[in-house]
């Protein structure tokens, strides 16, 4: 073999190995947990995401994307922790999505979510003893989409993320009174691009994530939009935030110093964060039970994007 042919053979072999390694699928089961979390045995297919505890802590409402991670259509499902029963609340062929945190109203058992049904995303409500078709539309604006809703503790208000129709950026945190006695109230500026609001258990604060300096951080503000304060400051994107049951801490997903995001906790005063899950893969979309003893979250071995989807896990945590 000539020197030229030898070099060509090595190049061809290198290209082959590159594409073989790049195309080889990584087994999600190869990622190891280093905490005491356990996977919930939920007898339903699809990507199970965004768990939120019921007010009594005995059930979870979550979003089931049927065709893979964030791949609609999506349904709203309740899973009862004690007997493993599954109830389908919303299933109309559109993307019906709840937010982790305060999406289940403790006052009357209603659940708030967004739906992509025509003409564009709006906020809907359904009671936890309802069935598909019982949902009620809450928001109705011709020029703006609405999603990522949660309740105020007294159940009289929702707060949600608002965007101009067909615009991904320019997220505004909006507040709306469910009896329709007041107009929509913008709590943040359009230029700030703010998302995923959640109300504190006391009603004193609303948290949200804001994109600034090329990363997402968690902020809090008063319910009237005043006294905005950035809570997180580490590197990496901080998303999917909600309050702990006592309102003194915020839990969120973050990929700072990690290949894949895990779940962290930080005081509402800021400061150093504490890691709550320890997984080599991805953990996200956390929610804490009303007594503060359990953390539910979605998880996947690796990057969940373009995957078959996440499953839901629970871990006991210290108050």
N, C-alpha and C positions, 0 to 999 in steps of 0.2 A: 504494500500500500504506500502510495506517495505521501509526502508530508502534507501536500495540499488536501488530499483525500482524507487523511487522518484528522486534520483540523476541521474539515466539513463534518465528519462523523461526530466529533465531540460537540460541535455546535448543534447539530440535529438532536443528539442525545440530550443536551442541555435544555433545548426547547421542549422536547417531549416530557422531560422530568418536571419542568416548570408548569406546563399545562396539566400534568397528572396531579401534581401537588395542589395546584390552584383549584382544580375541579373536584378533588376528593372531599367528600362531605365529612364534617367532624361530627362524631356521635355526641348528641347532647348529654347522654348518660355518662360521658367521660369527665364531665365537669363535677368537681367535688364540693360538697357543703362542709363548712367548718362551724356550723351552729346546730341547734336542735330543732330546726324547722321541719315540718312534716307536710307532705303533699295531701291535699284533700281528694278523696275518692269521689269525684263528681261524675255520675254516669251520663255524660253528655259529650258529644264530639265538638270540635272546633277550637278556636283560640279563646280561652277564658281569661278575661281582663277586668281591671278596675273594680275589685271587690270593695264593698262598703257594708259595714255592720248594721244590723237592725238596732233600734233603740235599746232592746233588751239583751243584745249580744248573742242571741240564739240562732241567727240566720245571717246570710250574706246576700246582697243583691249584686249582680255583676253583669257585664256585657259579654255575650258570646258572639264573636265574629265567626261566621260559618266557614269561610274559605281560607283561613290563615290569619296571621297577625295583622290587624288593622284592615283586613280585606272584607268589605261589606258584601252581602247584607249582614246586619247584626241585630241581635235580639236581647231583650232584658229578661234575666232569669233570677229566680230566688232559690237558694240552696239552704236547707234547714240542717244545722250542724248535728243535732241529736239523732235524728232518724234517717238522714241522708235523702230526704224527699226533695224533688226538684219541681218547681212550678215555673211555667213559662208565662210571663206577664204580657210581653209585647213581641209580636212576630208578624210584621206586615211586609217584609221584603225590602225595607229600606235600612239605613244605618241608624239604629236606635242605640244610644250610648249614654251611660251614666258616668258620673265622676266619683272617684273615691272620696271618702270624707262624709260631709253632711248632706248626702243626697236622699236620705230616708228621714222623713219628718216624724219626730217623736210625739207631736201633738195629735195627729190624726191618722198616722200610718200611711201617708201618701209618699210616693217616690217620684222624684223629678229627673228628667232626662232630656236629651235632644234627639231629634229625628230629622233625617235628610229627605223626607217625603216632599213631593212637589208643593210649592215651587222652589223652596230652598230650606235650609236648616232652621228650625224653630224649637222652642222649648215646650215640652209636654209634661203631663202629670198623670199618674195612675195610682190607685190605692193598692196596698199590698195584698188584699184579698180579691183583687180584680182578675180579669182574664183578657186575652187579646181582643181588642175592639173597644175596651172601656176607657182608653186614654183620652185625656182632654187637652186641647191645645191652649197654651198659656200666652206666648208672645205671638205677635202678628204685625210684622213691618215689611213693607214692600222692598225697601232698599238695603236692608241689613239682615245678615244671618245671625243666629243666636245658638250657642252651644256651651258645654261645660257648666251646667247649672248646679247650685247648691242652695239649701234652705237657711234662713235665719233660725236661731233657736226657738223663737216663738211661732215659727211656721207662717208668719204673715208676709214675709218677703222672700224673693229669690235674688241671687246675684249670679251673673253669668258673663260669658265672653262674647263680645259683639264685633262683627267685621262687616264692612261693605260687601254686598253680594259678589261672590267669585273673587274676593281678595283674600289672600292667605295672611298677609301682614296687617298692620294697623289695628291690632287687637285692643279693644277698650273694655274695661270692667264696667258693667251696667248693673243697676239695681232696679227692681220692679216690685211693686206691691200687688199681691195676688188678688185683692178685691178690686183692682183697677181704679182705685180712688186717686192715684197720683200718676203722673207721666213717668216715662223711662228716665232714669237719672244716671248720667255718665260720671263715674268716680275717678277715672284716669284719662289722660290725654291720648288722642289718636296717634300722635307721633312717638309715643313711648313703647308701643306694642306690648301690651300686658295681657296675661292669660291665666286660666285655671284658678278662679277665685274659690275660697272656702271660708266659711264663717266660723268664728271661735265659739265654743260652747256657752260662754257668758254673753255673747253678742257684742262685746266691746271692740273686736277687731275683725277685719277681713284680710286674709292673706292673698297674695297673688304672685305670679312669676313675671319678671320684666327682663327684656333683652337689652343689654347695655354692655359696652366694651367687649363685644363678640362672645358673650356668654349669658346664660340665663341665671338669675339670682332670685331668691325669695324675699319679698317685701311684705310689710303689714301696713295697714292704715285704719283710721276710724271709719265707721259705717257711712259717714257723710263724705268720705274721700280726703279728709284732712289728716295731718300728722303722718305722712308717708315716711317709712323708715326701712332701709335695706337691712336684712337680718344676716344673710350669708355673704361670705367674702372670699372663700377659697376658690381655687381654680376649678374648672369643669362646669358642666351644666347641672343646675339644680331644678328639678321639675316634680310634678305630681305631688304637691305639698298639701298637707292638712294638719289640723291641730290635734294634740293629745287630748284625752278626755278632761283633764283639768285646765286646759287652755294655756299652760305654762310653757309648753314646748311645741315645736313644729317638727313633723316627720316628713321626709322627702327622699326622692331618688337622686343619686349623684354619681358621676363617673370620675370624680377627682382622684388622680393617682391610681386609677383602676382601668383595666381593659374594658370592663363592662360595669354598668351602674349597679350599686348596692343601695341599701336603705340606711339613712342617717337620722339623727335627732339633734336639734339645737334649741337653746332657750330663746324665748321671744325677745330677750334682751341682747341676743347675739352671743358672740364668744366662740369657744371651741365646740365643734360638733362631735357627736358620739356615734360610732358605727353600730347599727342594730342587727344587720344580717351580714354573714360572712360566707360568700359564695364565689366560686371562680367564674360563674356565669352571670347572667343578668337577673336582678331583682328590681321591681318597680311598682308604681301605683299602690302605695301603702294606705292602710286604714286601721285605726285602733278601736277596740271594743269600748263600750261605754264605761266599763269598770277599769279600763287601762291595763288589763292583764294579757291581752292577745293582740298580735299584729298580723293582719292578713295582707297578702301582696301577690302580684303575678310574678312568674319566674320562668326562665328558659336557659338551657345550657348553651350559652353563646349569645350571638347577636340575634334578637328576635325578628328583625326586619326580614321580610321575604321568607320567613319560616312557616311551618304548619301552625305554630302558635304557642302561646304560653299556657301554663297551668296555674292553679291557685294554691298557695301554701299558707300555713299558719305557724307562728312561733310564739311561745310564752315569753313575756318580757317583764322586767321588774318595774314596779311603779316608782 
